[in-house]
Amino acid sequence: MPFHSNLSLRSQNWAFLGSEVEVVADIDFPKQIVKAKPLSLLGHGSTEIEIHFLEIKLTAIGVYLEPSIVEHLQQWKGKAAKDLEEDDDFFQAIISAPVEKVIRVVVIKEIKGSQYGVQLESAVRDRLAADDKYEDEEEAQLEKIVEFFQSKYLKTHSVINFHFPPASTIAEIEFSSDEKEESKMKVENGNVVEMIKKWYLGGTRGVSQPTISSLANNLAIELSK
């Protein structure tokens, strides 16, 4: 039976629009939410690992974007979803588009917050280093993110929201659990913010290819209208 994980939306001044949901790995994701503006669920998927030939799902992911994002993707109008899925320039355009974005991550397999923090730090650091953007300021920001997650335990159905305001180099990370533990932090280094987006939305290098495929499919439909 799908789990209705709406605790962080309710507690962090989020709102639902309507009652429609998309079930992702047995987790309910509302099809529309409101932060500053109404946002639509335009991509969803999961992360997983394989242990002894068994596929273990780690997290479910929902990507919420302003519907107006299609205005910034017109050069891909009429392209097939499969072509979009393999086009990293398309996903860079999504990352760069000056629209509000929310990446909602729901924990399936519980994990220590310190482990998740180190995973995020490693993925972001590698991307920064590859682009020759890893300096003292980026290192200090990543240390704050690791510290934010250090004391937390990511129980099943805990929620992490990454909120990216439009045309801003600042992001907000919000964490909540079924024990009503809530906390948030601002990420104020623009290079780190960009690489967090790339971790989840980075096309062929994204952490969840099912999410990338879903984004390509849904945006191909929107761009064909």
C-alpha positions as a Markdown table, in Angstrom:
| # | Residue | x | y | z |
|---|---|---|---|---|
| 1 | Met | 0.0 | 0.0 | 0.0 |
| 2 | Pro | 1.6 | 3.4 | -1.0 |
| 3 | Phe | 2.8 | 5.5 | 1.9 |
| 4 | His | 1.4 | 9.0 | 2.0 |
| 5 | Ser | 4.5 | 11.0 | 2.8 |
| 6 | Asn | 3.1 | 14.5 | 3.1 |
| 7 | Leu | 4.7 | 15.6 | 6.4 |
| 8 | Ser | 7.4 | 17.9 | 5.0 |
| 9 | Leu | 5.0 | 19.6 | 2.6 |
| 10 | Arg | 2.7 | 20.3 | 5.5 |
| 11 | Ser | 5.3 | 21.3 | 8.0 |
| 12 | Gln | 7.5 | 23.5 | 5.8 |
| 13 | Asn | 4.8 | 25.8 | 4.4 |
| 14 | Trp | 4.2 | 23.7 | 1.4 |
| 15 | Ala | 0.7 | 23.1 | 0.0 |
| 16 | Phe | -0.9 | 20.5 | -2.3 |
| 17 | Leu | -2.9 | 21.4 | -5.4 |
| 18 | Gly | -5.6 | 18.9 | -5.9 |
| 19 | Ser | -5.5 | 15.3 | -4.7 |
| 20 | Glu | -3.9 | 13.5 | -7.6 |
| 21 | Val | -0.7 | 11.6 | -6.8 |
| 22 | Glu | 1.9 | 9.6 | -8.6 |
| 23 | Val | 3.1 | 6.4 | -6.9 |
| 24 | Val | 6.9 | 6.1 | -7.1 |
| 25 | Ala | 8.3 | 2.9 | -5.5 |
| 26 | Asp | 5.2 | 2.7 | -3.2 |
| 27 | Ile | 5.6 | 6.3 | -2.2 |
| 28 | Asp | 2.9 | 8.9 | -3.0 |
| 29 | Phe | 4.1 | 12.1 | -4.7 |
| 30 | Pro | 1.4 | 14.8 | -5.2 |
| 31 | Lys | 1.3 | 15.8 | -8.9 |
| 32 | Gln | 1.3 | 19.5 | -7.9 |
| 33 | Ile | 2.7 | 21.4 | -5.0 |
| 34 | Val | 3.0 | 25.1 | -4.1 |
| 35 | Lys | 6.0 | 26.8 | -2.7 |
| 36 | Ala | 6.3 | 30.3 | -4.1 |
| 37 | Lys | 4.4 | 29.2 | -7.3 |
| 38 | Pro | 2.5 | 26.1 | -8.4 |
| 39 | Leu | 5.0 | 23.4 | -9.4 |
| 40 | Ser | 4.2 | 20.3 | -11.4 |
| 41 | Leu | 5.7 | 16.8 | -10.9 |
| 42 | Leu | 7.6 | 16.5 | -14.2 |
| 43 | Gly | 10.0 | 13.8 | -13.3 |
| 44 | His | 10.2 | 10.9 | -10.9 |
| 45 | Gly | 12.3 | 7.8 | -10.2 |
| 46 | Ser | 14.4 | 6.1 | -7.6 |
| 47 | Thr | 18.0 | 5.3 | -6.6 |
| 48 | Glu | 19.0 | 1.8 | -6.0 |
| 49 | Ile | 22.0 | -0.6 | -5.4 |
| 50 | Glu | 22.4 | -4.3 | -6.3 |
| 51 | Ile | 23.4 | -6.6 | -3.4 |
| 52 | His | 23.8 | -10.3 | -4.2 |
| 53 | Phe | 21.8 | -9.9 | -7.4 |
| 54 | Leu | 19.0 | -8.2 | -5.5 |
| 55 | Glu | 18.0 | -4.7 | -6.4 |
| 56 | Ile | 17.5 | -2.6 | -3.3 |
| 57 | Lys | 15.7 | 0.7 | -3.6 |
| 58 | Leu | 17.3 | 3.5 | -1.5 |
| 59 | Thr | 15.2 | 6.6 | -2.2 |
| 60 | Ala | 12.3 | 7.7 | -4.3 |
| 61 | Ile | 12.7 | 11.0 | -6.1 |
| 62 | Gly | 10.2 | 13.6 | -7.4 |
| 63 | Val | 11.3 | 16.6 | -9.5 |
| 64 | Tyr | 8.9 | 19.6 | -9.4 |
| 65 | Leu | 9.2 | 22.4 | -11.9 |
| 66 | Glu | 7.3 | 25.5 | -13.0 |
| 67 | Pro | 5.3 | 24.5 | -16.1 |
| 68 | Ser | 6.8 | 27.6 | -17.8 |
| 69 | Ile | 10.1 | 25.8 | -18.0 |
| 70 | Val | 9.0 | 24.7 | -21.5 |
| 71 | Glu | 9.5 | 28.3 | -22.6 |
| 72 | His | 13.2 | 27.9 | -22.0 |
| 73 | Leu | 13.4 | 24.6 | -23.9 |
| 74 | Gln | 11.9 | 25.5 | -27.2 |
| 75 | Gln | 14.9 | 24.6 | -29.3 |
| 76 | Trp | 14.1 | 20.9 | -28.4 |
| 77 | Lys | 10.5 | 21.2 | -29.5 |
| 78 | Gly | 9.4 | 18.1 | -31.4 |
| 79 | Lys | 12.4 | 16.0 | -30.3 |
| 80 | Ala | 11.8 | 12.4 | -29.2 |
| 81 | Ala | 12.0 | 11.5 | -25.5 |
| 82 | Lys | 14.9 | 9.1 | -26.2 |
| 83 | Asp | 16.9 | 11.8 | -27.9 |
| 84 | Leu | 16.3 | 14.2 | -25.0 |
| 85 | Glu | 17.3 | 11.6 | -22.5 |
| 86 | Glu | 20.8 | 11.3 | -24.1 |
| 87 | Asp | 21.2 | 15.1 | -24.6 |
| 88 | Asp | 23.2 | 16.6 | -21.7 |
| 89 | Asp | 22.7 | 20.1 | -23.2 |
| 90 | Phe | 19.0 | 19.7 | -22.7 |
| 91 | Phe | 19.4 | 18.9 | -19.0 |
| 92 | Gln | 21.9 | 21.8 | -18.6 |
| 93 | Ala | 19.1 | 24.0 | -20.0 |
| 94 | Ile | 16.7 | 22.6 | -17.3 |
| 95 | Ile | 19.3 | 23.3 | -14.6 |
| 96 | Ser | 20.0 | 26.8 | -15.9 |
| 97 | Ala | 16.4 | 27.8 | -16.6 |
| 98 | Pro | 15.3 | 30.7 | -14.2 |
| 99 | Val | 12.3 | 28.9 | -12.8 |
| 100 | Glu | 11.6 | 27.5 | -9.4 |
| 101 | Lys | 12.6 | 23.9 | -8.8 |
| 102 | Val | 12.1 | 21.4 | -6.0 |
| 103 | Ile | 13.7 | 18.0 | -5.8 |
| 104 | Arg | 11.9 | 15.9 | -3.2 |
| 105 | Val | 13.8 | 12.8 | -1.9 |
| 106 | Val | 11.9 | 10.2 | 0.2 |
| 107 | Val | 14.0 | 7.6 | 2.0 |
| 108 | Ile | 13.1 | 4.0 | 1.4 |
| 109 | Lys | 16.0 | 2.1 | 2.9 |
| 110 | Glu | 17.0 | 3.8 | 6.2 |
| 111 | Ile | 20.5 | 5.2 | 6.4 |
| 112 | Lys | 22.6 | 7.3 | 8.7 |
| 113 | Gly | 22.5 | 11.0 | 7.9 |
| 114 | Ser | 26.3 | 11.1 | 7.9 |
| 115 | Gln | 26.3 | 8.5 | 5.1 |
| 116 | Tyr | 23.9 | 10.5 | 2.9 |
| 117 | Gly | 25.9 | 13.7 | 3.6 |
| 118 | Val | 29.2 | 12.1 | 2.5 |
| 119 | Gln | 27.5 | 10.7 | -0.6 |
| 120 | Leu | 26.3 | 14.1 | -1.5 |
| 121 | Glu | 29.6 | 15.8 | -0.6 |
| 122 | Ser | 31.6 | 13.2 | -2.8 |
| 123 | Ala | 29.3 | 13.6 | -5.8 |
| 124 | Val | 29.3 | 17.4 | -5.7 |
| 125 | Arg | 33.1 | 17.6 | -5.0 |
| 126 | Asp | 33.9 | 15.3 | -8.0 |
| 127 | Arg | 31.8 | 17.5 | -10.3 |
| 128 | Leu | 33.3 | 20.7 | -9.0 |
| 129 | Ala | 36.8 | 19.3 | -9.4 |
| 130 | Ala | 36.1 | 18.2 | -12.9 |
| 131 | Asp | 35.1 | 21.8 | -13.8 |
| 132 | Asp | 38.1 | 23.2 | -11.8 |
| 133 | Lys | 35.7 | 25.0 | -9.4 |
| 134 | Tyr | 36.7 | 23.3 | -6.1 |
| 135 | Glu | 38.2 | 26.1 | -4.0 |
| 136 | Asp | 38.2 | 26.9 | -0.2 |
| 137 | Glu | 34.7 | 28.4 | -0.4 |
| 138 | Glu | 33.2 | 25.3 | -2.0 |
| 139 | Glu | 35.0 | 23.0 | 0.5 |
| 140 | Ala | 33.7 | 25.1 | 3.5 |
| 141 | Gln | 30.1 | 25.0 | 2.1 |
| 142 | Leu | 30.3 | 21.2 | 1.6 |
| 143 | Glu | 31.5 | 20.8 | 5.2 |
| 144 | Lys | 28.4 | 22.7 | 6.4 |
| 145 | Ile | 26.2 | 20.3 | 4.4 |
| 146 | Val | 27.9 | 17.2 | 5.9 |
| 147 | Glu | 27.5 | 18.8 | 9.4 |
| 148 | Phe | 23.8 | 19.4 | 8.7 |
| 149 | Phe | 23.2 | 15.7 | 8.0 |
| 150 | Gln | 25.7 | 14.4 | 10.6 |
| 151 | Ser | 23.3 | 14.1 | 13.6 |
| 152 | Lys | 20.3 | 12.9 | 11.6 |
| 153 | Tyr | 19.0 | 9.4 | 11.1 |
| 154 | Leu | 17.2 | 9.0 | 7.8 |
| 155 | Lys | 14.5 | 6.6 | 8.7 |
| 156 | Thr | 12.2 | 5.1 | 6.1 |
| 157 | His | 9.8 | 7.8 | 4.9 |
| 158 | Ser | 12.0 | 10.7 | 6.0 |
| 159 | Val | 11.9 | 13.5 | 3.5 |
| 160 | Ile | 14.7 | 15.7 | 2.1 |
| 161 | Asn | 13.5 | 18.7 | 0.0 |
| 162 | Phe | 16.0 | 20.7 | -2.1 |
| 163 | His | 14.4 | 24.0 | -3.0 |
| 164 | Phe | 15.9 | 26.1 | -5.7 |
| 165 | Pro | 14.3 | 29.6 | -6.1 |
| 166 | Pro | 14.1 | 31.0 | -9.6 |
| 167 | Ala | 17.1 | 32.9 | -10.9 |
| 168 | Ser | 19.0 | 32.5 | -7.6 |
| 169 | Thr | 22.3 | 31.0 | -6.7 |
| 170 | Ile | 21.0 | 30.1 | -3.2 |
| 171 | Ala | 19.2 | 26.8 | -2.3 |
| 172 | Glu | 17.5 | 25.5 | 0.8 |
| 173 | Ile | 17.7 | 22.0 | 2.1 |
| 174 | Glu | 14.8 | 20.9 | 4.3 |
| 175 | Phe | 14.7 | 17.7 | 6.3 |
| 176 | Ser | 11.7 | 16.2 | 8.2 |
| 177 | Ser | 10.9 | 12.8 | 9.6 |
| 178 | Asp | 7.8 | 11.0 | 11.0 |
| 179 | Glu | 8.9 | 12.0 | 14.4 |
| 180 | Lys | 8.2 | 15.7 | 13.4 |
| 181 | Glu | 11.9 | 16.5 | 13.5 |
| 182 | Glu | 12.3 | 19.4 | 11.1 |
| 183 | Ser | 15.4 | 21.4 | 10.2 |
| 184 | Lys | 16.6 | 23.4 | 7.2 |
| 185 | Met | 19.8 | 25.1 | 6.0 |
| 186 | Lys | 20.7 | 27.5 | 3.2 |
| 187 | Val | 23.3 | 26.6 | 0.6 |
| 188 | Glu | 24.9 | 29.9 | -0.4 |
| 189 | Asn | 27.7 | 28.9 | -2.7 |
| 190 | Gly | 26.5 | 29.1 | -6.2 |
| 191 | Asn | 28.9 | 26.5 | -7.6 |
| 192 | Val | 27.8 | 24.0 | -4.9 |
| 193 | Val | 24.1 | 24.7 | -5.7 |
| 194 | Glu | 24.7 | 24.1 | -9.4 |
| 195 | Met | 26.4 | 20.7 | -8.7 |
| 196 | Ile | 23.6 | 19.6 | -6.4 |
| 197 | Lys | 21.2 | 20.2 | -9.3 |
| 198 | Lys | 23.5 | 18.3 | -11.6 |
| 199 | Trp | 23.7 | 15.3 | -9.2 |
| 200 | Tyr | 19.9 | 14.8 | -9.6 |
| 201 | Leu | 19.2 | 16.5 | -13.0 |
| 202 | Gly | 22.5 | 16.0 | -14.8 |
| 203 | Gly | 21.4 | 13.9 | -17.8 |
| 204 | Thr | 23.6 | 10.9 | -18.5 |
| 205 | Arg | 25.6 | 11.7 | -15.3 |
| 206 | Gly | 22.6 | 12.0 | -13.0 |
| 207 | Val | 22.3 | 9.8 | -9.9 |
| 208 | Ser | 19.0 | 8.3 | -11.0 |
| 209 | Gln | 18.6 | 7.4 | -14.7 |
| 210 | Pro | 14.9 | 6.4 | -14.2 |
| 211 | Thr | 14.3 | 10.1 | -13.1 |
| 212 | Ile | 16.2 | 11.4 | -16.1 |
| 213 | Ser | 14.1 | 9.2 | -18.4 |
| 214 | Ser | 10.9 | 10.3 | -16.7 |
| 215 | Leu | 11.9 | 14.0 | -17.1 |
| 216 | Ala | 12.7 | 13.4 | -20.8 |
| 217 | Asn | 9.4 | 11.7 | -21.5 |
| 218 | Asn | 7.2 | 14.2 | -19.7 |
| 219 | Leu | 9.0 | 17.2 | -21.1 |
| 220 | Ala | 8.9 | 15.7 | -24.6 |
| 221 | Ile | 5.1 | 15.6 | -24.2 |
| 222 | Glu | 4.9 | 19.2 | -23.0 |
| 223 | Leu | 7.1 | 20.4 | -25.8 |
| 224 | Ser | 4.9 | 18.7 | -28.4 |
| 225 | Lys | 1.8 | 20.7 | -27.4 |
